[in-house]
């Protein structure tokens, strides 16, 4: 089950990693990030609200089959 706690644990794994935004036609700079957690692959789609690193918007998070 995807919970807020799981998302926070997944995001903690970024830990200063160098992410590049996806190509997107619009005002946002969305990111797609794949990570392993407990030997299972997950993907997160997110962006920063108003390009401010203090406001993070998680669009989707799910396991990869």
Protein Blocks (a to p, Z undefined) as FASTA:
>chain_A
ZZfklmmmmmmmnnopacdddddedjbdcddddddeehiacddddddehhiakbccdfbd
cddZZ
